[in-house]
Amino acid sequence: MDTEDAGIYFDHHASTAVDDRVVAEMEDAFDEVYANPASRTNHQAGQEAHGAVSEARERIVDAIGATRTEEVVFTSGATESDNLALKGVMREARDNGDGSHLITAATEHEAVLEACDALKWEGFDVTVLPVDEYGRVNPSDLRAAIRDETVLVSIMAANNEVGTVAPLAEIGEITTEEGVLFHTDAVQAVGYVELDVDELGIDLMSISGHKIYGPKGVGALYVRYGSAHLKPMFHGGGHERGWRSGTLNVPGIVGLGKAVELAEAEREDRVAHIGKLRDEFERRLCEEVDDIAVNGHPEHRLPNNLNVSFVGADDQRLVARLNDDGLYAATGSACSTMETRESHVLTAMLDDENRIQSSVRFGLGKDNSEEDVTRAVEIITSNVGRLRQFGGLS
Ligand SMILES: *Cc1c(COP(=O)(O)O)cnc(C)c1O
């Protein structure tokens, strides 16, 4: 990655720079693979495009412990993957008379929560489970919420604001026992958490390229063969088993495949390097700044996440000042386009307005260094001090 500006980028939950090795494979795909993969039955050029897509599919299958390449459906990103999983499964189930109830959690990404709202308008029944103060659902709440009409449980692998990692194996055990489908939005977990869909009992899983050093605008939905069936959202030429029509984004898919392969191959190194930086960052902030609270689970948290409330400092002012000093962080959920909305994640976890309104999300990445952490701590310490001293009015 070329860092042309001197800014310290601590916003890796929002997006990441594309890895050079991913760019290199995408460039080859742009240069050499130009035909439509659907033309493989007509000519050699089509076969080459199909081959490039197949290789990406295989890389993803290998990385997530899936068994068949048909289980990977390429999409335009995780927003589409989440929508396709929820709407596709629920609409198909209703049409087959298989039920109309869906269970999710209060801290899910907007792509899941808003899709649930849309489904409610269509007459589906949605249960939104509460979370504890660390952002985790209680597996016994989940078990109690499952009933005869339940079709699907959608609970994210790791949260994009506070980094809390869900008890995936326990959830998968419950859904398997109860005979309902388990979808997980694993966008933030790829490259940090071992995601073996068979071992964890996952039936559908959403991933996104741009959160894992891959390109924007491309993602995938894993769909367990023979168990989950979808009603398509796009109708057309019948691509991707008829579940997602549209000519495939070949260079994007090549980039996604490479990014997923690297994320899994380098997972342990990334966890070790980034986790060490994050722990050091957290330790020094707690030492040097009074009155701060770390949000998220003390143990079951992504190694790249640090979400901190600087009680008494307004989060938007603070993030703007950090930006002025070259430290890029986020307030609340950066995925939301409505700037002044309070974080639904922190609101579901905490009963403390001061803590919710003063929270800043830092997301570290594989290319950050100890030097970045040292400078970040200095920038934060001086700005928090000034904001608190002047009551946030300057
Ligand atoms: C970013 C994100 C999404 C949306 O992914 P896009 O590919 O940007 O549409 C969904 N879920 C989570 C948890 C995310 O962090």
PDBQT file of the ligand as one rigid body, heavy atoms in Angstrom, charges set to zero:
ROOT
HETATM    1  C1  LIG A 401     -19.432  -2.938   5.772  1.00  0.00    +0.000 C 
HETATM    2  C2  LIG A 401     -20.387  -3.947   6.306  1.00  0.00    +0.000 A 
HETATM    3  C3  LIG A 401     -21.478  -4.399   5.543  1.00  0.00    +0.000 A 
HETATM    4  C4  LIG A 401     -21.777  -3.854   4.175  1.00  0.00    +0.000 C 
HETATM    5  O1  LIG A 401     -20.852  -4.324   3.257  1.00  0.00    +0.000 OA
HETATM    6  P1  LIG A 401     -20.747  -3.625   1.810  1.00  0.00    +0.000 P 
HETATM    7  O2  LIG A 401     -19.905  -4.574   1.034  1.00  0.00    +0.000 OA
HETATM    8  O3  LIG A 401     -20.089  -2.308   2.055  1.00  0.00    +0.000 OA
HETATM    9  O4  LIG A 401     -22.127  -3.503   1.262  1.00  0.00    +0.000 OA
HETATM   10  C5  LIG A 401     -22.302  -5.348   6.089  1.00  0.00    +0.000 A 
HETATM   11  N1  LIG A 401     -22.077  -5.848   7.318  1.00  0.00    +0.000 NA
HETATM   12  C6  LIG A 401     -21.052  -5.453   8.078  1.00  0.00    +0.000 A 
HETATM   13  C7  LIG A 401     -20.847  -6.042   9.424  1.00  0.00    +0.000 C 
HETATM   14  C8  LIG A 401     -20.176  -4.481   7.607  1.00  0.00    +0.000 A 
HETATM   15  O5  LIG A 401     -19.159  -4.080   8.374  1.00  0.00    +0.000 OA
ENDROOT
TORSDOF 0
